[in-house]
C-alpha cells in the first residue's frame, strides 16, 4: 500500500476504551499515538503518511491531527489516510499533536516531537590567500562589509563599540562613529546606502547614512549577533541555529529558517554575509564558515580556516575568527577575526 512512498511514518492510533473512558497514557497505559516515537528523525523531502485507525472500534467520535500550530486533519470516518509533505519543507523540530474526542469533549491529547534533518552531506571548500593587509588589533570585530571599495567594520565591547570605514589596503581608518557607552555593537550590513548595526543586549538597531550621520534607532526583538541582507530584507542571527528574515523598515519577522546538516542543528551562528543568493556564516568560536541554503536552511558547504586562524596570536579565548566580507567584482572574500593583526583576501575554490 505504501511501497511508492520512499520515506514515511505512520500515525497509528490505537485507543483502549473501557467503561466509556480512555485509559490514561500518562500513568503507563497504552499510548494514543504509537508511531512515530518521540524524538524520531527524518530527512528533508520525506513524505509523511498519517494513518488513523477505526475510530468507531474505540468508541470515539473523531480525532484531530495538528502539526506545529497548524491544523492538518480531522478524522471521523474509516479509513483515513493523509500524507503530510510540508510545502516549505522546513528543517528542525516539529510538534505533532493528536487530540481525541468523544461527544465533542476532549478525552485525550498526545504530543510527539520529531526532527527533520538535511538530506545532503556538505561539500568541503578549499581556498588560497591572495593578499594580506593590516588590521587594527584594538578592533573587536563583530561585522565586516566591503562596499564601494572601502571596508566597513562593526566593533564590539562596552565603551568601545561603533562602526569604522577603512582603507583596507593601508589599514587606515578614514571615518568612524561610536555607539553609546551602554551598547555592545554587533553585526552590520549596508543596503541601499544605509548602514545597519545591531546591538547585543540593548535590543536596539541603529541606522546611518554613508557619512555616519545617525538616521534612526529601532527597538529590536532579540539579542543581536550577525547581520546581512538580500537586497530586500535584513537577515539576522541570534547565536542559535535560527536565521531570521526581517522587514527592513519595521523589523517584523517575515520568515525564518533552522540551519541543519545531515546530523544536527548548527548552533552559534554569528557573523553573516549574503553571497550570490546564499548565506555564509561564521560559527562562534570555531574556525569554520558554512554556506547555507536560504530557502531550506540546509548546510551546503563548509570552509575550514584553521590554518589562517593559527597565524594569529590569541591573547585570550575570544580572539577568534569573526568577519566575512565579499568583493563581488573579484569574487573574493575578506576574512579577519577579533583583534587580529591581519585582514586576509582569499579566493575560495
C-alpha positions as CSV (number, residue, x, y, z in Angstrom):
1,X,0.0,0.0,0.0
2,X,2.8,2.4,0.8
3,X,5.6,1.0,-1.5
4,X,5.5,4.1,-3.6
5,X,6.5,6.3,-0.7
6,X,10.2,6.4,-0.1
7,X,10.2,7.9,3.3
8,X,7.2,7.8,5.6
9,X,6.0,7.3,9.1
10,X,2.6,6.1,10.3
11,X,0.5,7.6,13.0
12,X,-1.5,4.5,14.1
13,X,-4.0,5.5,16.8
14,X,-4.9,2.6,19.0
15,X,-7.1,3.8,21.8
16,X,-8.1,1.5,24.6
17,X,-11.7,2.0,25.7
18,X,-13.0,0.6,28.9
19,X,-16.1,1.6,30.9
20,X,-16.6,4.5,28.5
21,X,-13.2,6.0,29.4
22,X,-9.9,6.2,27.5
23,X,-7.1,4.8,29.5
24,X,-4.7,7.5,30.8
25,X,-1.4,7.0,29.0
26,X,0.3,9.3,31.5
27,X,0.1,6.6,34.1
28,X,1.7,3.9,31.9
29,X,-1.4,2.7,30.0
30,X,-1.3,2.2,26.2
31,X,-0.4,5.4,24.2
32,X,-2.8,7.1,21.9
33,X,-0.1,7.6,19.4
34,X,2.3,4.7,18.8
35,X,4.3,5.8,15.8
36,X,6.5,7.9,15.4
37,X,8.4,7.6,18.6
38,X,9.2,10.8,20.4
39,X,12.5,12.2,19.0
40,X,12.2,10.3,15.7
41,X,14.4,11.8,12.9
42,X,13.6,12.2,9.2
43,X,15.3,13.7,6.2
44,X,14.4,16.8,4.1
45,X,11.9,15.8,1.4
46,X,10.4,12.9,3.3
47,X,6.7,12.2,2.7
48,X,4.8,11.5,5.9
49,X,1.8,9.1,5.8
50,X,-0.7,9.5,8.6
51,X,-3.0,6.6,9.0
52,X,-5.8,6.8,11.5
53,X,-7.3,3.7,12.9
54,X,-11.0,2.8,13.1
55,X,-12.4,5.4,15.5
56,X,-15.7,3.5,16.0
57,X,-13.8,0.5,17.2
58,X,-12.6,2.6,20.2
59,X,-15.9,4.4,20.7
60,X,-14.5,7.8,19.7
61,X,-16.2,10.5,17.6
62,X,-13.2,12.0,16.0
63,X,-9.5,12.9,16.3
64,X,-7.6,16.0,15.2
65,X,-4.0,15.9,13.9
66,X,-2.2,19.2,14.4
67,X,1.4,19.7,13.2
68,X,3.2,22.6,14.9
69,X,0.5,25.2,15.3
70,X,-1.4,24.4,12.1
71,X,-4.5,22.3,11.8
72,X,-3.8,19.4,9.5
73,X,-6.6,16.8,9.7
74,X,-9.8,15.9,11.3
75,X,-10.8,12.3,11.1
76,X,-14.2,10.9,11.7
77,X,-14.5,8.2,9.1
78,X,-12.8,4.9,8.2
79,X,-10.3,4.5,6.7
80,X,-8.5,7.9,6.7
81,X,-5.1,8.4,5.1
82,X,-3.2,11.7,4.9
83,X,0.2,12.5,3.5
84,X,2.0,15.4,5.1
85,X,4.5,16.9,2.8
86,X,5.1,20.5,4.1
87,X,5.3,22.9,1.1
88,X,8.1,24.8,2.9
89,X,10.0,21.6,3.8
90,X,11.2,23.3,7.0
91,X,14.1,21.7,8.8
92,X,14.2,21.3,12.5
93,X,11.9,20.3,15.3
94,X,8.1,19.8,14.7
95,X,5.4,19.1,17.2
96,X,2.7,16.6,16.3
97,X,-0.4,16.7,18.4
98,X,-3.2,14.2,18.4
99,X,-6.5,15.2,20.1
100,X,-9.2,12.5,20.7
101,X,-12.9,13.5,21.1
102,X,-16.0,11.7,22.5
103,X,-19.3,13.6,22.2
104,X,-17.4,16.7,21.4
105,X,-15.4,16.5,24.6
106,X,-11.6,16.1,24.5
107,X,-10.8,12.7,26.0
108,X,-7.0,12.6,25.4
109,X,-4.1,14.5,24.0
110,X,-0.7,13.3,23.0
111,X,2.3,15.2,21.7
112,X,5.4,14.0,19.9
113,X,8.4,15.9,18.7
114,X,10.2,14.8,15.5
115,X,13.2,16.4,13.7
116,X,13.8,16.9,10.0
117,X,17.5,16.9,9.1
118,X,19.2,17.9,5.9
119,X,19.4,15.2,3.2
120,X,22.8,16.2,1.9
121,X,26.4,16.0,3.0
122,X,28.1,19.4,2.9
123,X,30.9,20.0,0.4
124,X,34.3,20.9,1.7
125,X,35.7,24.1,0.1
126,X,39.3,25.0,-0.1
127,X,40.9,28.4,-0.5
128,X,44.0,30.4,-1.5
129,X,45.3,33.5,0.2
130,X,45.5,36.3,-2.4
131,X,46.6,39.2,-0.2
132,X,47.3,40.1,3.4
133,X,46.5,43.5,4.9
134,X,47.0,45.2,8.2
135,X,44.1,45.0,10.7
136,X,43.6,47.1,13.8
137,X,44.4,44.9,16.8
138,X,42.1,47.0,19.0
139,X,39.1,46.2,16.9
140,X,36.8,43.5,18.4
141,X,35.3,42.6,15.1
142,X,31.6,41.9,15.0
143,X,30.7,42.6,11.4
144,X,32.5,43.2,8.1
145,X,31.2,44.7,4.8
146,X,33.1,45.5,1.6
147,X,31.2,48.5,0.0
148,X,32.3,51.0,-2.7
149,X,36.0,49.8,-2.4
150,X,36.1,50.5,1.4
151,X,35.9,48.1,4.3
152,X,33.2,48.9,6.9
153,X,33.7,47.2,10.3
154,X,31.3,46.8,13.2
155,X,33.1,46.8,16.5
156,X,32.0,45.4,19.9
157,X,32.8,45.7,23.6
158,X,31.1,48.1,26.0
159,X,32.5,51.6,25.8
160,X,34.4,50.7,22.6
161,X,31.6,49.8,20.1
162,X,30.9,51.5,16.8
163,X,31.5,51.4,13.1
164,X,34.6,52.4,11.2
165,X,35.3,52.9,7.5
166,X,38.7,51.7,6.5
167,X,41.1,52.0,3.6
168,X,41.7,48.2,3.7
169,X,44.9,48.4,1.6
170,X,46.6,50.6,4.2
171,X,44.6,49.8,7.3
172,X,43.9,53.5,7.9
173,X,40.6,54.4,9.4
174,X,39.0,57.2,7.3
175,X,35.8,57.7,9.3
176,X,34.2,56.4,12.5
177,X,31.1,56.6,14.6
178,X,30.8,55.4,18.2
179,X,27.8,53.8,19.9
180,X,26.6,54.9,23.3
181,X,28.7,53.6,26.3
182,X,25.9,51.2,27.3
183,X,25.7,49.5,23.9
184,X,27.7,46.5,22.8
185,X,27.9,46.7,18.9
186,X,27.3,43.6,16.8
187,X,26.7,42.7,13.2
188,X,26.5,45.3,10.4
189,X,25.2,45.4,6.8
190,X,24.7,48.1,4.1
191,X,21.6,48.2,2.0
192,X,20.7,51.0,-0.4
193,X,23.4,53.2,1.1
194,X,22.1,52.8,4.6
195,X,24.3,51.2,7.3
196,X,22.5,49.0,9.8
197,X,24.1,47.9,13.1
198,X,22.8,45.6,15.7
199,X,23.5,45.7,19.5
200,X,24.0,42.6,21.6
201,X,21.7,43.0,24.6
202,X,20.4,46.6,24.3
203,X,17.6,45.4,21.9
204,X,18.3,48.3,19.5
205,X,19.2,48.6,15.9
206,X,20.9,51.8,14.6
207,X,20.9,53.1,11.1
208,X,23.3,55.6,9.5
209,X,24.0,57.1,6.1
210,X,27.4,56.5,4.5
211,X,28.7,59.7,6.2
212,X,27.8,58.1,9.6
213,X,25.0,60.5,10.3
214,X,22.6,58.8,12.6
215,X,19.3,58.2,10.8
216,X,17.3,56.3,13.4
217,X,17.2,53.7,16.2
218,X,14.7,51.0,16.3
219,X,13.6,48.5,19.0
220,X,15.0,45.1,18.2
221,X,13.2,42.0,19.4
222,X,16.1,39.7,20.3
223,X,19.9,39.6,21.0
224,X,21.8,41.0,18.1
225,X,24.6,38.8,16.6
226,X,25.2,38.6,12.8
227,X,23.5,40.8,10.1
228,X,23.4,40.8,6.3
229,X,20.8,41.4,3.6
230,X,19.4,40.1,0.4
231,X,18.6,43.5,-1.1
232,X,15.1,43.4,0.2
233,X,15.2,42.0,3.8
234,X,17.6,42.1,6.7
235,X,18.9,38.7,7.6
236,X,19.9,38.2,11.2
237,X,21.3,35.6,13.6
238,X,21.0,35.5,17.4
239,X,23.5,32.8,18.4
240,X,21.2,29.9,17.9
241,X,20.6,27.7,14.9
242,X,17.9,30.0,13.6
243,X,18.2,32.7,10.9
244,X,15.6,35.4,10.7
245,X,14.4,37.4,7.7
246,X,13.2,40.8,8.8
247,X,11.3,43.6,7.1
248,X,13.9,46.4,6.6
249,X,11.5,49.1,7.6
250,X,9.6,47.6,10.5
251,X,12.0,44.8,11.7
252,X,8.9,42.5,11.7
253,X,9.9,38.9,11.1
254,X,8.7,37.7,7.7
255,X,10.1,34.2,7.9
256,X,12.8,32.1,9.5
257,X,14.9,29.0,8.8
258,X,16.5,26.4,11.0
259,X,20.1,25.6,10.0
260,X,20.9,21.8,9.9
261,X,23.3,19.5,8.4
262,X,22.6,15.8,8.0
263,X,23.2,15.1,11.7
264,X,22.2,18.0,13.9
265,X,21.4,21.7,14.1
266,X,24.2,24.1,13.7
267,X,24.3,26.4,16.7
268,X,26.1,29.6,17.5
269,X,25.6,31.2,14.0
270,X,27.2,34.5,14.2
271,X,28.6,37.0,11.5
272,X,26.7,36.7,8.2
273,X,27.3,37.5,4.6
274,X,24.9,37.1,1.7
275,X,26.8,36.0,-1.4
276,X,25.2,35.1,-4.8
277,X,21.9,34.0,-3.3
278,X,23.4,32.1,-0.4
279,X,24.1,32.9,3.3
280,X,27.6,32.4,4.6
281,X,28.0,32.3,8.4
282,X,30.8,32.2,11.0
283,X,30.2,29.6,13.7
284,X,31.1,31.3,17.0
285,X,34.4,30.2,18.5
286,X,35.2,27.9,15.6
287,X,37.4,28.2,12.5
288,X,34.6,27.2,10.2
289,X,32.4,29.2,7.8
290,X,29.3,27.5,6.4
291,X,27.3,28.1,3.3
292,X,23.5,27.9,3.9
293,X,20.6,27.5,1.5
294,X,18.3,30.5,2.5
295,X,15.2,28.6,1.4
296,X,15.6,25.4,3.4
297,X,18.3,26.0,6.0
298,X,20.4,23.1,4.7
299,X,24.2,23.4,5.1
300,X,25.6,23.1,1.6
301,X,29.3,23.6,2.2
302,X,32.0,24.2,4.8
303,X,35.1,26.3,4.6
304,X,37.7,25.4,7.2
305,X,40.0,28.4,8.0
306,X,42.1,26.7,10.7
307,X,45.4,27.5,9.0
308,X,44.6,31.2,8.8
309,X,43.4,31.2,12.4
310,X,46.6,29.7,13.5
311,X,48.6,32.6,12.0
312,X,47.0,34.9,14.6
313,X,48.2,35.0,18.2
314,X,45.3,34.7,20.6
315,X,45.8,36.6,23.8
316,X,42.5,35.2,25.1
317,X,39.8,32.8,24.1
318,X,37.6,35.3,22.2
319,X,40.2,36.4,19.7
320,X,38.5,34.1,17.2
321,X,37.6,34.2,13.5
322,X,34.7,36.6,13.0
323,X,34.4,38.6,9.9
324,X,33.3,37.9,6.3
325,X,33.1,40.5,3.5
326,X,32.5,39.8,-0.1
327,X,34.1,41.6,-3.1
328,X,31.6,40.7,-5.9
329,X,33.8,42.4,-8.6
330,X,36.7,40.0,-8.0
331,X,34.6,37.2,-6.4
332,X,36.9,37.2,-3.3
333,X,36.3,37.0,0.4
334,X,37.9,39.1,3.1
335,X,38.4,37.3,6.4
336,X,39.5,38.5,9.8
337,X,38.9,38.0,13.5
338,X,38.5,39.8,16.8
339,X,41.6,41.8,17.5
340,X,43.6,40.1,14.7
341,X,46.6,41.9,13.2
342,X,45.7,40.8,9.7
343,X,42.9,41.0,7.2
344,X,43.1,38.2,4.6
345,X,41.8,38.3,1.0
346,X,41.1,34.8,-0.1
347,X,39.9,33.0,-3.3
348,X,37.5,30.2,-2.4
349,X,37.8,27.1,-4.7
